[in-house]
Amino acid sequence: MLKKISFVILVLLLIGMLTSSVFAASNTLTILGVWTGAEAEAFNKMVAPFEADT
């Protein structure tokens, strides 16, 4: 019984992952947070190549 339940949960998780990847293919990235100082500089350096490509 536990194997069957585990299998069903696994299948549902896999289906969820596959369907969520369709929605993740969007061209929009939203960042919720505020960085200042060295963190902001490091974040902006990391984001710059992505912004240049879009």
Biotite code that builds the C-alpha atoms (Angstrom):
import biotite.structure as struc

atoms = struc.array([
    struc.Atom([0.000, 0.000, 0.000], chain_id="A", res_id=1, res_name="MET", atom_name="CA", element="C"),
    struc.Atom([2.803, 2.431, 0.883], chain_id="A", res_id=2, res_name="LEU", atom_name="CA", element="C"),
    struc.Atom([4.537, 1.685, -2.427], chain_id="A", res_id=3, res_name="LYS", atom_name="CA", element="C"),
    struc.Atom([1.370, 2.514, -4.353], chain_id="A", res_id=4, res_name="LYS", atom_name="CA", element="C"),
    struc.Atom([0.883, 5.787, -2.506], chain_id="A", res_id=5, res_name="ILE", atom_name="CA", element="C"),
    struc.Atom([4.542, 6.693, -3.002], chain_id="A", res_id=6, res_name="SER", atom_name="CA", element="C"),
    struc.Atom([4.284, 5.917, -6.699], chain_id="A", res_id=7, res_name="PHE", atom_name="CA", element="C"),
    struc.Atom([1.158, 8.049, -7.111], chain_id="A", res_id=8, res_name="VAL", atom_name="CA", element="C"),
    struc.Atom([2.812, 10.949, -5.291], chain_id="A", res_id=9, res_name="ILE", atom_name="CA", element="C"),
    struc.Atom([5.904, 10.602, -7.466], chain_id="A", res_id=10, res_name="LEU", atom_name="CA", element="C"),
    struc.Atom([3.840, 10.617, -10.656], chain_id="A", res_id=11, res_name="VAL", atom_name="CA", element="C"),
    struc.Atom([1.889, 13.677, -9.513], chain_id="A", res_id=12, res_name="LEU", atom_name="CA", element="C"),
    struc.Atom([5.105, 15.513, -8.676], chain_id="A", res_id=13, res_name="LEU", atom_name="CA", element="C"),
    struc.Atom([6.577, 14.682, -12.074], chain_id="A", res_id=14, res_name="LEU", atom_name="CA", element="C"),
    struc.Atom([3.446, 15.881, -13.839], chain_id="A", res_id=15, res_name="ILE", atom_name="CA", element="C"),
    struc.Atom([3.564, 19.085, -11.801], chain_id="A", res_id=16, res_name="GLY", atom_name="CA", element="C"),
    struc.Atom([7.197, 19.659, -12.721], chain_id="A", res_id=17, res_name="MET", atom_name="CA", element="C"),
    struc.Atom([6.530, 19.093, -16.411], chain_id="A", res_id=18, res_name="LEU", atom_name="CA", element="C"),
    struc.Atom([3.530, 21.414, -16.526], chain_id="A", res_id=19, res_name="THR", atom_name="CA", element="C"),
    struc.Atom([5.233, 24.136, -14.500], chain_id="A", res_id=20, res_name="SER", atom_name="CA", element="C"),
    struc.Atom([8.136, 24.209, -16.958], chain_id="A", res_id=21, res_name="SER", atom_name="CA", element="C"),
    struc.Atom([5.702, 25.391, -19.628], chain_id="A", res_id=22, res_name="VAL", atom_name="CA", element="C"),
    struc.Atom([4.865, 28.437, -17.532], chain_id="A", res_id=23, res_name="PHE", atom_name="CA", element="C"),
    struc.Atom([8.521, 29.022, -16.651], chain_id="A", res_id=24, res_name="ALA", atom_name="CA", element="C"),
    struc.Atom([9.345, 29.550, -20.333], chain_id="A", res_id=25, res_name="ALA", atom_name="CA", element="C"),
    struc.Atom([8.168, 33.156, -20.111], chain_id="A", res_id=26, res_name="SER", atom_name="CA", element="C"),
    struc.Atom([10.552, 36.019, -20.883], chain_id="A", res_id=27, res_name="ASN", atom_name="CA", element="C"),
    struc.Atom([9.826, 37.887, -17.661], chain_id="A", res_id=28, res_name="THR", atom_name="CA", element="C"),
    struc.Atom([11.745, 37.596, -14.424], chain_id="A", res_id=29, res_name="LEU", atom_name="CA", element="C"),
    struc.Atom([10.456, 39.359, -11.343], chain_id="A", res_id=30, res_name="THR", atom_name="CA", element="C"),
    struc.Atom([12.788, 39.910, -8.401], chain_id="A", res_id=31, res_name="ILE", atom_name="CA", element="C"),
    struc.Atom([11.188, 40.768, -5.079], chain_id="A", res_id=32, res_name="LEU", atom_name="CA", element="C"),
    struc.Atom([13.797, 42.159, -2.754], chain_id="A", res_id=33, res_name="GLY", atom_name="CA", element="C"),
    struc.Atom([15.972, 45.128, -1.983], chain_id="A", res_id=34, res_name="VAL", atom_name="CA", element="C"),
    struc.Atom([19.753, 45.009, -2.027], chain_id="A", res_id=35, res_name="TRP", atom_name="CA", element="C"),
    struc.Atom([22.132, 47.758, -1.000], chain_id="A", res_id=36, res_name="THR", atom_name="CA", element="C"),
    struc.Atom([25.869, 48.237, -0.878], chain_id="A", res_id=37, res_name="GLY", atom_name="CA", element="C"),
    struc.Atom([28.137, 45.385, -1.953], chain_id="A", res_id=38, res_name="ALA", atom_name="CA", element="C"),
    struc.Atom([25.176, 43.007, -2.313], chain_id="A", res_id=39, res_name="GLU", atom_name="CA", element="C"),
    struc.Atom([23.507, 45.363, -4.793], chain_id="A", res_id=40, res_name="ALA", atom_name="CA", element="C"),
    struc.Atom([26.712, 45.746, -6.806], chain_id="A", res_id=41, res_name="GLU", atom_name="CA", element="C"),
    struc.Atom([27.226, 41.973, -6.989], chain_id="A", res_id=42, res_name="ALA", atom_name="CA", element="C"),
    struc.Atom([23.588, 41.415, -7.935], chain_id="A", res_id=43, res_name="PHE", atom_name="CA", element="C"),
    struc.Atom([23.684, 44.065, -10.666], chain_id="A", res_id=44, res_name="ASN", atom_name="CA", element="C"),
    struc.Atom([26.861, 42.531, -12.134], chain_id="A", res_id=45, res_name="LYS", atom_name="CA", element="C"),
    struc.Atom([25.170, 39.137, -12.204], chain_id="A", res_id=46, res_name="MET", atom_name="CA", element="C"),
    struc.Atom([21.989, 40.510, -13.821], chain_id="A", res_id=47, res_name="VAL", atom_name="CA", element="C"),
    struc.Atom([23.716, 42.717, -16.423], chain_id="A", res_id=48, res_name="ALA", atom_name="CA", element="C"),
    struc.Atom([24.321, 39.938, -19.014], chain_id="A", res_id=49, res_name="PRO", atom_name="CA", element="C"),
    struc.Atom([20.672, 38.866, -18.827], chain_id="A", res_id=50, res_name="PHE", atom_name="CA", element="C"),
    struc.Atom([19.462, 42.432, -19.258], chain_id="A", res_id=51, res_name="GLU", atom_name="CA", element="C"),
    struc.Atom([21.794, 42.920, -22.227], chain_id="A", res_id=52, res_name="ALA", atom_name="CA", element="C"),
    struc.Atom([20.331, 39.850, -23.961], chain_id="A", res_id=53, res_name="ASP", atom_name="CA", element="C"),
    struc.Atom([16.730, 41.005, -23.576], chain_id="A", res_id=54, res_name="THR", atom_name="CA", element="C"),
])
